[in-house]
Amino acid sequence: MTTHRTAPILVIGNGPAAHQVLDRLRHFGCEDPVTVLGAEDTPAYHRALLTSALDGSLPVEAMELPPPPGDTTILTGVCAVRIDRLRRRVHTADGDVFPYARLILATGATPLLPDLPGLRTPDGSPAAGVAVLRTLADCARLTDPAVVAARTPVTILGAGSLGVEAAFALALKNRPVTLVHPRPWPMDHLLDAAAGALVRDRLTAAGVELVAGSPATAYTPATEGAPGTLALADGTALPAHTLLLCTGVLPETGLARTAGLAVRTGIVVDDRMRTDDPLIHALGDCAEHRGNRGGSLASGWAQAEALARHLASGARGVAPARRVLRPRIAGPGLVVLGMPGRAPSDETITLNDPANGRYARLELTGEHITAGVLLGFDRAIATTTELYVHDAPVPRDRLSLLLGRAPRLARAGSEEITPETVICLCNNVTHQDLTRAWHAGAQGLAELADATRATTGCGGCARQVESLCTSLASSTPATTGS
Ligand SMILES: Cc1cc2nc3c(=O)[nH]c(=O)nc-3n(C[C@H](O)[C@H](O)[C@H](O)COP(=O)(O)OP(=O)(O)OC[C@H]3O[C@@H](n4cnc5c(N)ncnc54)[C@H](O)[C@@H]3O)c2cc1C
């Protein structure tokens, strides 16, 4: 057993929320040494890009987040198992002890296994053939060259945004995919029937078989030579060589709970991201702030900002996070702003154009977007998302907004990109910022992420940044570096 020196700030978890708080701490002038304990044996990476690793469009290295600035020690493959609040110490699975002055919990979330007969072995772990997608290790199992080469079919349970993304990614890798969903259309918690039908059509066009409308009732695990079987309430029995569960996540609260901290669904925190122990904070997917579980990068970012400000200067307050979801699906883009259909609004604009595979719904209160869905309106996605994220008023001519013709607004259509076009909406990085960084030597995806922070938010811009790299490389004379 090794007892380490007291860390002024000790962080448990090395995911995107931990990474963001380290960055913001330095930004706000906190120079305290920080030690991070991460259970995964990799550097911090952008979890939201996992499906791009699944379909092979992004090398794993490109998902890595840049090394945090300042005096930071990152220990990977180290799992914290107990917090001793009395002595202010954290114990790890290896028997090491890390005393702390201040502790930050950024333990994230873990996949939720539904209560379905047959899914678990008697010790509670997933049964044979059952897979999840939360970590690079999960992704590596699903992309094992042997199963990819054998085109082993995958049955995905749950057509929320993760299930839909995973289905497109696996289909792109030529894997036979069946997507099973208990409700009549995919992503029904965010999309209405019209938008859901368009996503269903896209899935079908990509070769995914969608089995919707009947809940799963039981799983019979695979045995040697025979695939598992997923039974549905309507009597269907689906073969399931690999059963990929995309059935939600649960905040990882075990450490906090056993340390006696207040936990409801997540670890309860106040506006300073403090738990009921003033020396312990929590943020990201593991935290519950004002009754809300985060579950998105936007909420983790807002919490990291609030916590870093508090630790650096004692300031208080969490800016409300504006949730933007950009599921990576084949074809023209999809964006979901906030939670459409949940709260009353003054005005709803709907444009349904199934013949062209397009759908838009914007909910407005006053002149501001409170929620929305855009599918197939690529030129409008950047402007509309930007207006929503910044809570800016929309133009009077709503149709021009949807058609991407709104004046003085950035556009996402490839021919109409201007230097001011915001490419990374999460970090407000423009085309010009990226071009300048590229010319200054950041000539790859990881380097541009490092220099500008583009792609380190929701990751929805990664492909756009990658193609910008390609086009800059082909249009620039080979003088740099020579
Ligand atoms: C495929 C996929 C796509 C997604 N797409 C989007 C998207 O488009 N937009 C969006 O907003 N969100 C998306 N998300 C969700 C987003 O990735 C999460 O909100 C984000 O990762 C939360 O960050 P976090 O750091 O709080 O938690 P996590 O990313 O879960 O990281 C927590 C880390 O803590 C470690 N840890 C846990 N317990 C311990 C311990 N005891 N000791 C040491 N380490 C520990 C874990 O191993 C993990 O590495 C997506 C998620 C997935 C899986």
The ligand as an SDF file (V2000), in Angstrom:
LIG
                    3D

 53 58  0  0  0  0  0  0  0  0999 V2000
  -21.9550    6.6680  -27.9350 C   0  0  0  0  0  0  0  0  0  0  0  0
  -22.3360    7.8810  -27.1340 C   0  0  0  0  0  0  0  0  0  0  0  0
  -22.7530    9.0240  -27.8120 C   0  0  0  0  0  0  0  0  0  0  0  0
  -23.0870   10.1720  -27.0880 C   0  0  0  0  0  0  0  0  0  0  0  0
  -23.4780   11.2780  -27.7900 N   0  0  0  0  0  0  0  0  0  0  0  0
  -23.7570   12.4110  -27.1140 C   0  0  0  0  0  0  0  0  0  0  0  0
  -24.1180   13.6020  -27.8090 C   0  0  0  0  0  0  0  0  0  0  0  0
  -24.1970   13.6390  -29.0290 O   0  0  0  0  0  0  0  0  0  0  0  0
  -24.3930   14.7120  -27.0740 N   0  0  0  0  0  0  0  0  0  0  0  0
  -24.3110   14.7090  -25.7070 C   0  0  0  0  0  0  0  0  0  0  0  0
  -24.5460   15.7410  -25.0740 O   0  0  0  0  0  0  0  0  0  0  0  0
  -23.9590   13.5880  -25.0190 N   0  0  0  0  0  0  0  0  0  0  0  0
  -23.6890   12.4510  -25.6840 C   0  0  0  0  0  0  0  0  0  0  0  0
  -23.3360   11.3230  -24.9940 N   0  0  0  0  0  0  0  0  0  0  0  0
  -23.2760   11.3830  -23.5300 C   0  0  0  0  0  0  0  0  0  0  0  0
  -21.9410   11.9880  -23.0940 C   0  0  0  0  0  0  0  0  0  0  0  0
  -20.8880   11.2170  -23.6280 O   0  0  0  0  0  0  0  0  0  0  0  0
  -21.9020   12.0220  -21.5640 C   0  0  0  0  0  0  0  0  0  0  0  0
  -22.8510   12.9800  -21.1310 O   0  0  0  0  0  0  0  0  0  0  0  0
  -20.4930   12.3820  -21.0680 C   0  0  0  0  0  0  0  0  0  0  0  0
  -19.5680   11.3870  -21.4230 O   0  0  0  0  0  0  0  0  0  0  0  0
  -20.5190   12.5350  -19.5400 C   0  0  0  0  0  0  0  0  0  0  0  0
  -19.2180   12.7990  -19.0990 O   0  0  0  0  0  0  0  0  0  0  0  0
  -18.7490   12.4170  -17.6030 P   0  0  0  0  0  0  0  0  0  0  0  0
  -17.3080   12.7640  -17.5540 O   0  0  0  0  0  0  0  0  0  0  0  0
  -19.7010   12.9970  -16.6380 O   0  0  0  0  0  0  0  0  0  0  0  0
  -18.9400   10.8360  -17.4930 O   0  0  0  0  0  0  0  0  0  0  0  0
  -18.2760    9.6430  -18.2810 P   0  0  0  0  0  0  0  0  0  0  0  0
  -18.0530   10.0110  -19.7020 O   0  0  0  0  0  0  0  0  0  0  0  0
  -19.1370    8.4560  -18.0010 O   0  0  0  0  0  0  0  0  0  0  0  0
  -16.8480    9.4530  -17.6050 O   0  0  0  0  0  0  0  0  0  0  0  0
  -16.7300    9.0160  -16.2770 C   0  0  0  0  0  0  0  0  0  0  0  0
  -15.3920    8.3620  -16.1030 C   0  0  0  0  0  0  0  0  0  0  0  0
  -15.2220    8.0970  -14.7170 O   0  0  0  0  0  0  0  0  0  0  0  0
  -14.6300    6.8300  -14.5610 C   0  0  0  0  0  0  0  0  0  0  0  0
  -14.9360    6.2970  -13.2220 N   0  0  0  0  0  0  0  0  0  0  0  0
  -16.1580    5.9330  -12.7440 C   0  0  0  0  0  0  0  0  0  0  0  0
  -16.0380    5.4690  -11.4880 N   0  0  0  0  0  0  0  0  0  0  0  0
  -14.7280    5.5450  -11.1760 C   0  0  0  0  0  0  0  0  0  0  0  0
  -13.9650    5.1840  -10.0230 C   0  0  0  0  0  0  0  0  0  0  0  0
  -14.5460    4.6520   -8.9560 N   0  0  0  0  0  0  0  0  0  0  0  0
  -12.6100    5.3660  -10.0450 N   0  0  0  0  0  0  0  0  0  0  0  0
  -11.9960    5.9120  -11.1380 C   0  0  0  0  0  0  0  0  0  0  0  0
  -12.6740    6.2630  -12.2560 N   0  0  0  0  0  0  0  0  0  0  0  0
  -14.0170    6.0780  -12.2720 C   0  0  0  0  0  0  0  0  0  0  0  0
  -15.2670    6.0030  -15.6680 C   0  0  0  0  0  0  0  0  0  0  0  0
  -14.4710    4.8550  -15.9510 O   0  0  0  0  0  0  0  0  0  0  0  0
  -15.2720    7.0190  -16.8060 C   0  0  0  0  0  0  0  0  0  0  0  0
  -14.0610    6.9550  -17.5300 O   0  0  0  0  0  0  0  0  0  0  0  0
  -23.0150   10.1630  -25.6760 C   0  0  0  0  0  0  0  0  0  0  0  0
  -22.6040    8.9950  -25.0020 C   0  0  0  0  0  0  0  0  0  0  0  0
  -22.2650    7.8700  -25.7170 C   0  0  0  0  0  0  0  0  0  0  0  0
  -21.8120    6.6380  -24.9720 C   0  0  0  0  0  0  0  0  0  0  0  0
  1  2  1  0
  2  3  1  0
  2 52  2  0
  3  4  2  0
  4  5  1  0
  4 50  1  0
  5  6  2  0
  6  7  1  0
  6 13  1  0
  7  8  2  0
  7  9  1  0
  9 10  1  0
 10 11  2  0
 10 12  1  0
 12 13  2  0
 13 14  1  0
 14 15  1  0
 14 50  1  0
 15 16  1  0
 16 17  1  0
 16 18  1  0
 18 19  1  0
 18 20  1  0
 20 21  1  0
 20 22  1  0
 22 23  1  0
 23 24  1  0
 24 25  2  0
 24 26  1  0
 24 27  1  0
 27 28  1  0
 28 29  2  0
 28 30  1  0
 28 31  1  0
 31 32  1  0
 32 33  1  0
 33 34  1  0
 33 48  1  0
 34 35  1  0
 35 36  1  0
 35 46  1  0
 36 37  1  0
 36 45  1  0
 37 38  2  0
 38 39  1  0
 39 40  1  0
 39 45  2  0
 40 41  1  0
 40 42  2  0
 42 43  1  0
 43 44  2  0
 44 45  1  0
 46 47  1  0
 46 48  1  0
 48 49  1  0
 50 51  2  0
 51 52  1  0
 52 53  1  0
M  END
$$$$
